[in-house]
Amino acid sequence: MDHLKTRGISMPKLGLGTFRMQGDVCREAVESALSIGYRHIDTAEMYANEEAIGAALAASSVPRGELHVTTKVWHENLSPDAIRRAFDASLAKLRLDHVDLYLVHWPSRSANWGAVFETLMKLKEEGRTRAIGVANFTTALLKIAVEDIKAPIACNQVEYHAMLDQSKLLAYLRAKSIPLVAYCPLAQGRFASDPVLAEIGAKHNASAAQVALKWLLDQDGVAAIPKASRRESQQANLDALKIKLDDADRKKIAALPKDKRCVNPGFAPDWD
């Protein structure tokens, strides 16, 4: 498994996303993923599954030092006191004394970004999170965090897949040596029926989804966190790492329409 080095942490390029997984289903999914080799688990206070993940981590024999755990603060909790309360609750539910990465889950139009990142940096200084970062930040918002506030942003987690263009955002992140962590890397199942990806998959004895995932993981500075509750799906995503795409494959993927955004809630920023 390749890792991305960023702001003093080492993040496995392939992780397990856990959005919409809860209770025993979530606990069993995390236990399964850890047993077959996953070491990067992604959650958030909004997912309401940190307790289930905490139970899975506690039951696992994987040493804490080998794990990368990310959680996130919801956009309604971005005042300094609310961040602290949310962080304490997340850590207690996860049964950890620190997380590896703590992210702002979504930007808020009312946030005082100076105060937000000052609070996050204090949590980092206290050793309670090893790194801090953001999710769903546009280039304009990143400039505020990175250039104006000079916050040590370890990643930007955004929707990214073979049918959504993120070239502008990637160019900025790469210029600043900040990784992109791709959520919805399989476009919520939309790839399964794509004939171009299926054709490439047939050539490599792989599925369309595996091809799309490998296309992402082949990119410099990009990690991916596909959600997979079933062991078979988790293993299929791991097996995608073995595919060797060639230039002809990449050219076909580049020609796919790149305008399909799966996640766009009413509180989303104005995507640039």
N, C-alpha and C positions, 0 to 999 in steps of 0.2 A: 504493500500500500504506500503510495507516494504521500508526502506531507507538504503542507504549505507553512513556511516559517514567517511569522508576522508578530511584531511587537513582543518578542520574547516567548511566544508560544509556538507549538508545532501541531498543526491541525490536519488530521487525516483528510485527504481530498474527497473521500466518499464517506458520508455519514448517514444516520438514520433520522429522517424527519418523523415527527409524531403528532402533527396537527390532526384533530378529529379522532385520535385514539385515546380511549379513556379506560379506567378501571382495570379489570383483569386482562382485557384484550391488550391494553397498552403494556402492562407489566410483563405479560407473556411474550409480547413482541420484542421488548427490550432484552429480556432474558435470552430469547432465541438469537437475536442479532449478536449479542455479546458472545454467545457460545460458538458462532460460526466465524467470528473474527472482526466484527465491527468494534471500533473503539471511539467513535465520534457520535454522540447522541445530542439531538437538538430538541429543545422544548421552549416553553414560554409560560408566564403566569396565566395568560389568557386561554391556554389550551386546557387548563384544569386537569392536568395529568401528572404534575410534578410529584405528587405522593406515590402514584403507581410507579413512576420511574425511580423514585427514591427506594422503593421496596425492591425493585429489580437490581439496582446497583448494590444495595445492601446484601442481597442474596448471591451476588456474583463473586467469583474467586479472582476476577481480574484486578490486579493492583491499581490503586487510585492513580498512581503516576503514569499508567499507560492509557488512562481514559481522557477524552476531551468532552466536557459537558458545557453546552451553551444554554442559557436561558435569557429571557427578555422581559423588559418592563413595558406595560401597556401605555398607550398614548394618553390615557386619562390620569396617569400617575406620574407626571413629569415635574412636579414641584419637588424641591430637595427632600422635604419630610416624607412625601409620598413615595419617592424612589427608595428611601431607606426602609420604609415599612414593607414595600413590595419585595425588596431584596431580602430582607430578614425572613419574610414568609417563604420565599422561594427556596432559600438555603435550608430552612427547617424541613420543608416538605421533601426536598431532595436528599435529606440526611447527610449533607456534606458540610465540611468546614470552609470550603471555597468552591467556586466554579471557575472554569477556564476562560469563559468569555461571557460578558454581560452586555446585552444590546438594548438600545432604544428600538422597540418593536415597530412603531410607526411614528413619523413626525407629527407634531401638533402645531396648529397655527398659533396657538396661544403660548407656546413654550418660550421660556427665557433660556436660550441655549447656553449662555455663559454659566448660569446656575446649574443647568442639567449636567453639563460635562464636568464642572467643578466637583459635583457630588459623585459622579461616576469615577473621576480620577482619585477621589479620596478613598472610595471602596477599593480601588486598585492599590493605592499606597498602603492600605490596611492589610493587604494580602488576602482579601476576601474574594476578589476576582483577579485572575492573572492578567486579563486584558479586557478592554472595553471596545465597543463598536456600535454600529448602527444597522438598521434594516429599513428598506423602502425609502432610502434617501436619494433624491435627485442630485444631479451634478451641482446645481445651485445650492442646495442644502449642505452637500459635502464641502463646498468651498467655505461655508460659514464655519463648519466644525474643524476642518483641517487647516485652513489658511488664516481665518480671523481668530478663532479660539485656540488653535494649535493643539487640539485634543489628539491623543495618541490612538487614532482609529485603527483597529486591527482588522476590520472587514466591513463590507457593506453587503448585507444579505437581501437579495432582491429576486423577483421572478425572472428566470432566464432559461430559455430552452431553444430548440432548433426552429421554433416558429415565432420567436419574439426577438427583435433586433435590440441589442443593448450595446452596440458598438461605441456610441458616444460616451456612455457611462464607463465602459471598459477602458477606453482611451484615457479618461481622467484617472481612474483607479490605478492603471498601470503606470502612469506618469508619477504617481505618488506612492508606488509600491504597496498598494492596499489590495488584498485579495477580494474577489467577488464570490460569495457563497450563493449558489443557485437553489432557490426553492421552486417547487412545481417543475422540476427538471424534465419530467415526462408529460408536461402539459395536461395533467389530470386525465391521463389515459387516451388523449387524442391521437397519439402516435400509432397506436395499435392498428388503426385502419388506414394509415398513410401508405400509398402504393410505392412511393419513392424509397422511403425508409425500409419498407418490407423487402423491396428488391435488393437493397444493399445488404439487409440482414440475411437474405437467402444466400448471397454470395459468401458470407462469413459464417454460415450455420448459426445464426443468431436471430433474435427477434428485432422488430422495428424499434421497440423501446430500448433495447440494449445498445443498438446503434446510436440512437439519440443521446443516451447517457454517456457513451464513450466519446462522442463528438464534443461534449462539454468537458469531460475530464481530461481530454487531450490538450485543452487550452491552458496556456500559462496563467497562473494566478487565479484559477477557477476551481472551486470545490462544489460539490453537489450533495443535497440531502433529500433524496427521494423518500417519500413515505412508503413503508411496506410493512404490513402487519403479519403477513403470512411468510413462513420460513422459505417457501419456494420462491417467492418474489424477492426476499432479501438475498437469497443465494443467486438468483438471476442477475440482480444488480451488481453483486460482487463479480460474477462471471463476465460481466460486460468489460471489466478491466483487461481481459485477455484478448479482446478484439483488436486487430491491427487495421485501422482505416487507412486507405491510400488517398492520393490527391484527387483521383476521379470520384471517390466517395464524397470527399469534402466539397468538391465542386457541385455535386448534385444537392448536397444539404444546403450549401450556400444559396442555391437557386430557389429553395422553398420560400413561400410567402412568410414574412417575418412580422406579422401584425396581429397575432393572436395573444391577447393578454387575458389570462384566466382569473386573476385576482385584482379587483378594482373597486374596493368599498367606497362608500360616500365620503369617508374621511381621508381618502388617499390624497397625496399631494398632486399638483399639476405636473404630470410626467413630462419630462423634456426630452 
